[in-house]
Amino acid sequence: MRAAASRMRGRENLVGAEVGVEWGEHAREMINGLSIDLLYLVDPYIVSWLHCFPLSNIPMTVEESMRQYQAACKRLEPHRGFREGWKIKWIHKFSWQIDEFEIPNESLDFAYLDADHVYQTVKMDLTVWWPKIKPGGMLSGHDFDFPSVRKAVEEFIREKEGEISEHGNDGKNVKSDWWAFKK
Ligand SMILES: C[S@@+](CC[C@H](N)C(=O)[O-])C[C@H]1O[C@@H](n2cnc3c(N)ncnc32)[C@H](O)[C@@H]1O
């Protein structure tokens, strides 16, 4: 499990979200490593990697997106209902389309943002997901070493008078995590 999500270790009955799920690898790590009651998995599975990562040269087809979703379902399916009351909830929408009716404000212990990495979209994600975090909960994300992500996060969290923590390369994940707790 990555550095940000591991901050939730020791807390019970978590309600959280991963925004940008892809193959479901990190979602599975969180499910295995944390006491999660409900994990929202938000990913439309129709986005080109060229859009997520503007500097990337990896082409992404609809077929590849579907392969990712099928693999994620397979990976996460065994965990459905592995204990009473536990569930995952897929939401096949863009991050910014999740309104207060879908996920109420102040209902999440944590959210992990790892979707579109373009500055404007990260800014929009932060604006949408910050209100959904409970006081004492954590907003976090991946790829803090992307200048676009770092700029958006630093501006937003500064505005909220919050404090950013970060964790760099751990030898396996070259990319870094960030997190901020809501007062
Ligand atoms: C880097 S991958 C996520 C990897 C995953 N978090 C992990 O570590 O295993 C990015 C994913 O974000 C999704 N995505 C891109 N833009 C999105 C958006 N605006 N809202 C939700 N998901 C988005 C893509 O479909 C892709 O599957």
The ligand as an SDF file (V2000), in Angstrom:
LIG
                    3D

 27 29  0  0  0  0  0  0  0  0999 V2000
   -2.8410    6.3020  -12.9600 C   0  0  0  0  0  0  0  0  0  0  0  0
   -4.2740    5.4220  -13.2910 S   0  0  0  0  0  0  0  0  0  0  0  0
   -4.8340    4.9690  -11.6600 C   0  0  0  0  0  0  0  0  0  0  0  0
   -3.9760    3.9040  -10.9940 C   0  0  0  0  0  0  0  0  0  0  0  0
   -4.5140    3.3550   -9.6910 C   0  0  0  0  0  0  0  0  0  0  0  0
   -4.8280    4.4290   -8.7620 N   0  0  0  0  0  0  0  0  0  0  0  0
   -3.4760    2.4620   -9.0370 C   0  0  0  0  0  0  0  0  0  0  0  0
   -2.5430    3.0060   -8.4360 O   0  0  0  0  0  0  0  0  0  0  0  0
   -3.5910    1.2250   -9.1120 O   0  0  0  0  0  0  0  0  0  0  0  0
   -5.3700    6.6540  -13.8050 C   0  0  0  0  0  0  0  0  0  0  0  0
   -6.8300    6.2380  -13.9720 C   0  0  0  0  0  0  0  0  0  0  0  0
   -7.6200    7.4260  -13.8510 O   0  0  0  0  0  0  0  0  0  0  0  0
   -8.7370    7.3430  -14.6800 C   0  0  0  0  0  0  0  0  0  0  0  0
   -9.1790    8.7150  -14.9000 N   0  0  0  0  0  0  0  0  0  0  0  0
   -8.6510    9.6640  -15.7160 C   0  0  0  0  0  0  0  0  0  0  0  0
   -9.3050   10.8310  -15.6180 N   0  0  0  0  0  0  0  0  0  0  0  0
  -10.2830   10.6130  -14.6940 C   0  0  0  0  0  0  0  0  0  0  0  0
  -11.2800   11.4400  -14.1090 C   0  0  0  0  0  0  0  0  0  0  0  0
  -11.4110   12.7220  -14.4500 N   0  0  0  0  0  0  0  0  0  0  0  0
  -12.0930   10.8870  -13.1680 N   0  0  0  0  0  0  0  0  0  0  0  0
  -11.9530    9.6000  -12.7750 C   0  0  0  0  0  0  0  0  0  0  0  0
  -11.0210    8.7740  -13.2960 N   0  0  0  0  0  0  0  0  0  0  0  0
  -10.1940    9.2760  -14.2350 C   0  0  0  0  0  0  0  0  0  0  0  0
   -8.2270    6.6010  -15.9220 C   0  0  0  0  0  0  0  0  0  0  0  0
   -9.3080    5.9500  -16.5700 O   0  0  0  0  0  0  0  0  0  0  0  0
   -7.1970    5.6240  -15.3180 C   0  0  0  0  0  0  0  0  0  0  0  0
   -7.7640    4.3500  -15.1160 O   0  0  0  0  0  0  0  0  0  0  0  0
  1  2  1  0
  2  3  1  0
  2 10  1  0
  3  4  1  0
  4  5  1  0
  5  6  1  0
  5  7  1  0
  7  8  2  0
  7  9  1  0
 10 11  1  0
 11 12  1  0
 11 26  1  0
 12 13  1  0
 13 14  1  0
 13 24  1  0
 14 15  1  0
 14 23  1  0
 15 16  2  0
 16 17  1  0
 17 18  1  0
 17 23  2  0
 18 19  1  0
 18 20  2  0
 20 21  1  0
 21 22  2  0
 22 23  1  0
 24 25  1  0
 24 26  1  0
 26 27  1  0
M  CHG  2   2   1   9  -1
M  END
$$$$
